[in-house]
Amino acid sequence: MAGTEQQHGKPGGAGLSAEGRQALRALPAIHLILDRLSVIREGEAIAPSVMADSARQILESVRARILAGETATPCVNRLAEEALAVARRGHRPFHQGVINATGIVLHTNLGRAPLAQAAIDAAVAVARYSNLEFDLETGRRGRRLGGVGPLVSRLLGAEAGTAVNNCAGATVLVLRALCAGREVVVSRGQLVEIGGSFRLPEIFKVAGVRLVEVGSTNITRVEDYAGAITPDTAALLRVHTANYRITGHTEAPGPEPLAKLASERGVLFIDDVGSGAVQTAGKPGFETEPDPRAGLLAGAHVTLMSGDKLLGGPQAGLIAGQADLMRRVEKDPLFRALRLDKMTLAALEATLRLHLDPERAWKEIPALAMLGVSSEDLNRRARVWASLLEGSPGLEFIEVVADQSPVGGGSLPGRDQPTWVVALRAEFQSDDHLAAALRRQSPPIIARVQDGRVLLDPRTVSPSEEAGFLAGVKKALAND
Ligand SMILES: *Cc1c(COP(=O)(O)O)cnc(C)c1O
């Protein structure tokens, strides 16, 4: 069988023409290709094993082509060059910075919130040795959450605060630490799935808590919660339905009546607010995102939120509430399993410090700055882009059009932000081909494709990226 022979690396070729057999015999030995590679790679730091794999891969593909009927054998130089190209592709880092031209500020696939410069600097500064768990005053062991904990409590107006790896983890942790083996009451309208495999009923199972559903999908009243409380009830849980919206006839109690009921009946009230709308609370366009401070002010015992949504920080789950409850949370073994690393802690601390001064927060936290940018500004930048791209080789059509961009990250569902985009079409490439050519640039450019056109939204492209961005778009138009 030809396939088997090929797998064993033998020339094979039974049934091949004389030219085919000749072509197989003419294939150079791998060490000749490797010798040539060591000359042409010119000090590129590609591991020898990667080079050898690439050479083998190229040889295999040429052999397969000959077995399929081709009769020409490329020379050693050519094979070495092809192997180098393969090795370079394999050597490129998987994770790299990209230019987000989608206009979606909290794009989960693009890493949600871009960090503030202060947060980036802080993360880099601790990347080597740092005082992660070391008290510089006493010279003894210190608290890992010594920086972030007090900032969380101060920002949210809670007695104490802490943080773990993400908000999904924070939910499991809090339910387990405070409610394990008992019942927790949740509205049917809030049994959400957020971002795949974070389904509340499953989270309850993992946490070892019995879920008690009350109300209906669209209507849940405080009496429904009251009627479900038994001696076995540990808590009432309110979950912000972050990534979808039920409109029309709906009703769900706010934090005040739930906090009052919880304190009357001696159970906890846990408020999962999700997106962490500290600065955006009450601002026009952001009315649907709950203020985490409002729940605590109303009497929530514990509040949970994400670090990388509207807070604009690194991936994290922030937990705030009563000091004795925070101590129980931090004592749970799961807290250790979900703990934050030094770089995230440093970036989170820097982001929280910016939040203490709302004026700085709106200016220096990119997610907030991008959400706060004016429509006139977006229109002006889109027009500048269009005029600079006009006449580029390979461009068929370009215009500036009004559009809508979702905020993303499961925030503000159904509340798209009005924006201005550059819409373009390439002369000899389809919309999908142009989008792919944009992704091949360095750094890759991620665009939206809609109605046969590629859309570039200035909202999420920072001015410092602009020169590289425009050069990349020109190269992609020329299919470079
Ligand atoms: C987004 C969200 C979560 C999950 O947060 P991650 O930080 O992504 O784990 C949990 N609850 C609510 C209400 C959310 O909006």
The ligand as a MOL file (V3000), in Angstrom:
LIG
                    3D

  0  0  0     0  0            999 V3000
M  V30 BEGIN CTAB
M  V30 COUNTS 15 15 0 0 0
M  V30 BEGIN ATOM
M  V30 1 C -19.8200 38.1300 33.2980 0
M  V30 2 C -20.5620 37.6690 34.4670 0
M  V30 3 C -20.1020 36.5970 35.2290 0
M  V30 4 C -18.8410 35.8690 34.8540 0
M  V30 5 O -17.7500 36.7130 35.0390 0
M  V30 6 P -16.2740 36.2670 34.5730 0
M  V30 7 O -15.4000 37.2890 35.2070 0
M  V30 8 O -16.2820 36.3070 33.0910 0
M  V30 9 O -16.0480 34.9230 35.1110 0
M  V30 10 C -20.8410 36.1980 36.3250 0
M  V30 11 N -21.9870 36.8140 36.6630 0
M  V30 12 C -22.4750 37.8550 35.9660 0
M  V30 13 C -23.7450 38.4810 36.3840 0
M  V30 14 C -21.7640 38.3220 34.8480 0
M  V30 15 O -22.2200 39.3660 34.1620 0
M  V30 END ATOM
M  V30 BEGIN BOND
M  V30 1 1 1 2
M  V30 2 1 2 3
M  V30 3 2 2 14
M  V30 4 1 3 4
M  V30 5 2 3 10
M  V30 6 1 4 5
M  V30 7 1 5 6
M  V30 8 2 6 7
M  V30 9 1 6 8
M  V30 10 1 6 9
M  V30 11 1 10 11
M  V30 12 2 11 12
M  V30 13 1 12 13
M  V30 14 1 12 14
M  V30 15 1 14 15
M  V30 END BOND
M  V30 END CTAB
M  END
